[in-house]
């Protein structure tokens, strides 16, 4: 843990003095500008296709999430075996090629829901390789005593980039269409992957014998998780939370903005407020050192219910944005506490495997939420669906706190 006595500027100084952190930070910042642009461009790109509706958008987003669930456990083992920076670098570079092809489809007028589903399945597999590998790079390049500061500052950069990306995405979609916006997203992955390539020399792949199989490594990861009930409690809660959060960002939010607000620009404003809240949550995490960080973080995670409730009542956009901002504060406060706890409590040789179980459990119900959101909007209505989501969040957080 970082020294409680350090001011925020001092924490910045002690972290940015590390050259390798600067490389990691730059890569993450650049790719997250693209991550802010991409979802807005894709969502409104799909909704603009002839004959497309909320169910079409659900299907496209479902295709991107499903492979994460199927392959993420293998991704954690592969990262531990062959090197985390190597897997992240190669995944980002390959991902850029598929995203650029997606951009070409929109620019040329060839985009269809079928094409986007196919590309989503491929990019989802690459994300499954990337997801458990990236958080494992930080302990390779930073001393343990600087980890919470490093995680906080890295998350601050991520959220700053998202705010910038959402703003750019909304403008680009409005002015030049989704194709150009998605192309810029693809280029950010290419640059990020090239930067992470510089950190491959710090990889320390696990030594495995011929008799060690990937399935055996997956079982070893589960062993580490099973003896820590706090991991199971938090991941179980976030499985339900993500079942709401993913379709909120990818389907319900864009649909409501297109139907009741001013389209892409309105959703970019709300999503930007959410990322701004994440920045504030990170700053708060840099100063808070609670005795029970995960308990505190989980309470703050309940702020998502305020966001869904504000949208359910279709409150003025400023209130939706304020609720999104509060959700951002809560989510990133939890994230910093969570990732730092894992990095300091889990043996380094098993970290990516445990992170893969974290991703698997947390995102397990995400595809269900994504594939169900569109049809449910058509059947019961967007406002009613958001009210149900509010109840799910409250139940999930309450159950985790009692356990």
C-alpha positions in Angstrom: 0.0 0.0 0.0 1.1 3.6 -0.6 2.2 5.8 2.2 -0.9 7.4 3.7 1.1 10.6 4.4 1.8 11.3 0.7 -0.2 14.0 -1.0 -1.7 13.4 -4.4 1.1 15.4 -6.2 3.7 13.3 -4.3 2.0 10.1 -5.3 2.1 11.3 -9.0 5.8 12.0 -8.6 6.7 8.7 -7.1 4.8 6.8 -9.8 5.8 8.8 -12.9 9.5 8.6 -12.0 9.2 5.0 -13.2 9.8 4.9 -17.0 7.9 1.6 -17.4 4.9 3.0 -15.7 4.9 5.9 -18.1 4.9 3.5 -21.1 2.0 1.5 -19.5 0.1 4.7 -18.7 0.5 6.0 -22.2 -0.7 2.8 -23.8 -3.7 2.6 -21.6 -4.6 6.3 -22.1 -4.4 6.0 -25.9 -6.4 2.8 -26.2 -9.1 4.2 -23.9 -9.6 7.3 -26.0 -10.6 4.7 -28.6 -12.7 2.8 -26.0 -14.7 6.0 -25.5 -15.2 6.6 -29.2 -15.9 3.0 -30.2 -19.0 2.0 -28.2 -20.9 5.2 -29.1 -19.9 4.9 -32.8 -20.9 1.2 -32.9 -24.2 1.7 -31.1 -25.5 4.5 -33.2 -24.0 2.9 -36.3 -26.0 -0.3 -35.7 -29.2 1.7 -34.9 -28.7 3.6 -38.2 -28.7 0.4 -40.3 -31.8 -0.3 -42.4 -34.3 -2.4 -40.4 -32.2 -2.4 -37.3 -33.7 -1.9 -33.9 -32.9 -2.4 -30.2 -32.8 -6.2 -30.6 -30.3 -5.9 -33.4 -28.0 -3.8 -31.1 -28.4 -6.4 -28.4 -27.3 -9.2 -30.7 -24.2 -7.3 -31.8 -23.2 -6.5 -28.3 -23.9 -10.0 -27.1 -21.5 -11.4 -29.8 -18.7 -9.2 -28.3 -19.3 -10.4 -24.8 -20.0 -14.1 -25.1 -16.4 -15.1 -26.1 -15.1 -13.3 -23.1 -17.0 -15.7 -20.9 -16.0 -18.8 -22.9 -12.3 -18.0 -23.3 -11.2 -15.8 -20.4 -10.1 -18.7 -18.1 -7.9 -19.9 -20.9 -6.7 -16.3 -21.3 -5.5 -16.2 -17.7 -3.5 -19.4 -18.0 -2.0 -18.4 -21.4 -0.9 -15.0 -19.9 0.8 -16.7 -16.9 2.4 -19.2 -19.1 3.7 -17.1 -22.0 3.9 -13.6 -20.7 1.4 -10.9 -19.9 2.8 -8.0 -21.8 3.3 -10.3 -24.9 -0.4 -11.4 -24.8 -1.6 -7.8 -24.3 0.6 -6.4 -27.1 -0.3 -9.1 -29.7 -4.0 -8.9 -28.8 -4.1 -5.1 -29.2 -2.4 -5.2 -32.5 -4.6 -8.0 -33.9 -7.7 -6.2 -32.5 -6.8 -3.0 -34.4 -6.9 -4.9 -37.7 -10.4 -6.2 -37.1 -11.7 -2.9 -35.9 -10.3 -1.1 -38.9 -12.1 -3.7 -41.1 -15.3 -2.9 -39.2 -14.7 0.8 -39.9 -14.3 0.0 -43.6 -17.7 -1.8 -43.6 -19.5 1.3 -42.3 -17.6 3.7 -44.5 -18.3 1.6 -47.7 -21.9 1.1 -46.8 -21.4 -2.7 -46.5 -22.1 -3.1 -42.8 -24.8 -5.5 -41.8 -25.8 -7.0 -38.5 -24.4 -10.4 -39.6 -21.0 -9.0 -40.4 -20.9 -7.1 -37.1 -21.9 -10.2 -35.1 -19.1 -12.2 -36.8 -16.5 -9.5 -36.1 -17.8 -9.2 -32.5 -17.1 -12.9 -31.9 -13.5 -12.5 -33.1 -12.8 -9.3 -31.2 -14.4 -10.9 -28.1 -11.9 -13.7 -28.2 -9.0 -11.2 -28.3 -10.5 -9.3 -25.4 -10.6 -12.6 -23.5 -6.9 -12.9 -23.9 -6.3 -9.3 -23.0 -8.5 -8.9 -20.0 -6.7 -11.1 -17.4 -3.3 -10.3 -18.8 -3.2 -6.5 -18.5 -3.7 -6.0 -14.7 -0.9 -8.6 -14.2 1.6 -6.3 -15.9 1.5 -3.6 -13.2 3.1 -5.8 -10.4 5.8 -6.7 -13.0 6.9 -3.1 -13.5 6.1 -1.4 -10.2 7.2 -2.0 -6.5 4.5 -3.3 -4.3 4.5 -0.2 -2.1 3.6 1.9 -5.1 0.8 -0.3 -6.4 -2.3 1.5 -5.0 -0.9 4.8 -6.2 -0.1 3.3 -9.6 -3.5 1.7 -10.0 -5.2 4.9 -9.0 -3.2 7.1 -11.4 -3.6 4.5 -14.2 -7.4 4.4 -13.6 -7.4 8.3 -13.6 -5.7 8.2 -17.0 -8.2 5.6 -18.2 -11.2 7.7 -17.2 -9.7 11.0 -18.5 -9.2 9.2 -21.8 -12.8 7.9 -21.7 -14.2 11.4 -21.1 -12.2 12.6 -24.1 -13.2 9.6 -26.2 -16.9 10.0 -25.4 -16.8 13.7 -26.4 -14.9 13.0 -29.6 -17.2 10.0 -30.4 -20.4 12.0 -30.0 -19.0 14.8 -32.3 -17.6 12.4 -34.9 -20.8 10.3 -35.2 -22.8 13.5 -35.6 -20.5 15.2 -38.1 -18.9 12.4 -40.2 -20.7 9.2 -39.2 -19.7 6.0 -37.3 -17.2 4.7 -39.8 -14.5 7.3 -39.3 -15.0 7.2 -35.6 -14.5 3.4 -35.5 -11.4 3.8 -37.7 -9.8 6.1 -35.1 -10.7 3.5 -32.4 -8.8 0.9 -34.4 -5.7 3.1 -34.7 -5.6 3.6 -31.0 -5.3 -0.2 -30.4 -2.4 -0.3 -32.9 -0.5 2.4 -31.0 -1.2 0.9 -27.6 -0.1 -2.6 -28.6 3.1 -1.2 -30.0 3.9 0.6 -26.7 3.1 -2.5 -24.6 5.5 -4.5 -26.8 8.3 -2.5 -25.1 7.5 -4.1 -21.8 7.7 -7.7 -23.0 11.2 -8.0 -21.5 9.7 -7.8 -18.0 7.5 -10.9 -18.6 8.4 -13.9 -16.4 6.4 -16.8 -17.8 5.7 -19.6 -15.4 7.9 -22.6 -15.9 5.6 -25.6 -16.7 6.5 -29.2 -17.2 5.3 -31.3 -20.1 2.7 -33.0 -17.9 1.1 -29.6 -16.9 -2.0 -29.0 -19.0 -4.0 -25.8 -19.4 -6.9 -27.5 -17.6 -4.7 -28.3 -14.7 -3.6 -24.6 -14.5 -7.3 -23.6 -14.6 -7.9 -25.9 -11.6 -5.0 -24.3 -9.7 -6.5 -20.9 -10.3 -9.8 -22.0 -8.9 -8.0 -23.4 -5.9 -6.6 -19.9 -5.2 -10.1 -18.4 -5.5 -12.0 -21.0 -3.5 -9.9 -20.4 -0.4 -10.7 -16.7 -0.4 -14.5 -16.3 0.2 -14.2 -12.5 -0.2 -13.4 -13.0 -3.8 -16.4 -15.2 -4.4 -18.7 -12.7 -2.6 -17.6 -9.7 -4.5 -17.5 -11.5 -7.9 -21.0 -12.9 -7.4 -22.4 -9.5 -6.6 -20.7 -8.0 -9.7 -22.0 -10.7 -11.9 -25.5 -9.3 -11.2 -24.3 -5.7 -11.4 -22.6 -6.2 -14.7 -25.8 -7.9 -16.0 -27.3 -4.5 -15.7 -24.3 -2.2 -16.3 -23.3 -3.7 -19.7 -26.7 -3.4 -21.4 -27.1 0.0 -19.8 -24.0 1.3 -21.5 -24.4 -0.6 -24.8 -28.1 -0.9 -25.4 -30.5 0.8 -23.0 -28.6 4.1 -22.7 -28.2 4.7 -26.5 -31.7 3.5 -27.2 -33.2 6.0 -24.6 -31.0 8.8 -26.0 -32.1 8.1 -29.5 -35.8 7.8 -28.5 -36.3 10.5 -25.9 -33.2 12.8 -26.0 -31.0 14.2 -28.7 -29.3 11.0 -29.9 -25.5 10.5 -29.8 -24.6 13.9 -28.4 -26.9 13.4 -25.4 -25.6 9.9 -24.6 -22.0 11.2 -25.1 -22.7 13.9 -22.4 -24.2 11.3 -19.9 -21.4 8.8 -20.6 -18.8 11.5 -20.3 -20.2 12.5 -16.9 -19.9 8.8 -15.9 -16.2 8.8 -16.8 -15.7 12.1 -15.0 -17.2 10.4 -11.9 -14.7 7.6 -12.3 -11.9 10.1 -12.3 -13.2 11.6 -9.1 -13.5 8.1 -7.6 -9.9 7.4 -8.4 -8.8 10.7 -6.7 -10.9 9.7 -3.7 -9.2 6.2 -3.7 -5.8 7.8 -3.6 -6.6 9.4 -0.3 -8.8 6.8 1.4 -7.3 3.8 3.1 -10.3 2.2 4.9 -9.8 -0.7 7.2 -12.2 -2.8 5.1 -11.8 -1.4 1.6 -13.9 -4.0 -0.3 -16.9 -3.5 2.1 -16.7 0.3 1.6 -16.3 -0.1 -2.2 -19.3 -2.4 -2.5 -21.5 0.1 -0.7 -20.4 2.8 -3.2 -21.2 0.4 -6.1 -24.9 0.7 -5.2 -24.8 4.2 -6.8 -25.6 2.4 -10.1 -29.2 2.1 -8.8 -29.5 6.0 -8.8 -28.5 6.0 -12.5 -31.0 3.4 -13.6 -33.7 5.0 -11.5 -33.1 8.5 -13.0 -33.4 7.0 -16.5 -36.5 5.0 -15.5 -38.3 8.2 -14.6 -36.8 9.9 -17.7 -35.6 12.8 -15.5 -34.0 15.8 -17.2 -30.6 15.0 -18.8 -28.7 16.9 -16.1 -30.1 14.6 -13.4 -29.2 11.5 -15.5 -25.7 12.9 -15.9 -25.4 13.6 -12.1 -26.5 10.0 -11.3 -24.0 8.7 -13.9 -21.3 10.8 -12.3 -22.0 9.3 -8.8 -22.0 5.8 -10.3 -18.6 6.5 -11.8 -17.3 7.6 -8.4 -18.6 4.4 -6.8 -17.4 2.0 -9.4 -13.8 3.3 -9.6 -13.4 3.6 -5.9 -14.3 -0.1 -5.7 -12.1 -0.9 -8.7 -8.9 0.6 -7.1 -9.6 -1.2 -3.8 -10.4 -4.4 -5.6 -7.4 -4.6 -8.0 -4.9 -3.5 -5.3 -6.2 -6.2 -2.9 -5.9 -8.9 -5.6 -2.4 -7.7 -6.6 -1.2 -7.8 -3.0 -3.0 -10.8 -1.6 -2.6 -13.3 -4.6 0.7 -15.0 -5.4 2.2 -13.3 -8.4 2.6 -16.6 -10.3 -1.1 -17.2 -10.1 -2.4 -13.6 -10.5 -3.6 -13.7 -14.1 -5.4 -17.0 -13.4 -7.2 -15.5 -10.5 -8.0 -12.4 -12.5 -9.4 -14.6 -15.2 -11.9 -16.1 -12.7 -12.7 -12.5 -11.6 -13.5 -11.6 -15.2 -15.3 -14.9 -15.9 -17.6 -14.5 -12.8 -18.1 -10.8 -13.1 -19.1 -11.0 -16.8 -20.9 -14.3 -16.6 -24.4 -12.8 -16.8 -23.4 -9.8 -19.0 -24.2 -11.6 -22.2 -27.6 -12.5 -20.9 -28.3 -8.9 -20.0 -27.1 -7.8 -23.5 -29.1 -10.3 -25.5 -32.2 -9.8 -23.4 -32.2 -6.0 -23.2 -33.3 -5.3 -26.8 -36.3 -7.7 -26.8 -37.3 -6.7 -23.3 -37.4 -3.0 -24.4 -39.7 -4.0 -27.3 -41.9 -6.1 -25.0 -42.2 -4.2 -21.7 -40.7 -0.8 -22.5 -37.4 0.9 -21.6 -38.7 2.7 -18.4 -40.1 -0.5 -16.9 -36.9 -2.4 -17.7 -34.8 0.2 -16.0 -37.0 0.0 -12.9 -36.4 -3.8 -12.8 -32.6 -3.2 -13.2 -32.7 -0.9 -10.1 -34.1 -3.7 -8.0 -31.5 -6.1 -9.2 -28.7 -3.8 -8.2 -30.0 -3.2 -4.7 -30.5 -7.0 -4.2 -27.0 -7.8 -5.5 -25.2 -5.3 -3.2 -27.3 -6.2 -0.2 -26.5 -9.9 -0.5 -22.8 -9.3 -0.9 -22.7 -7.1 2.3 -24.5 -9.8 4.3 -22.0 -12.4 3.2 
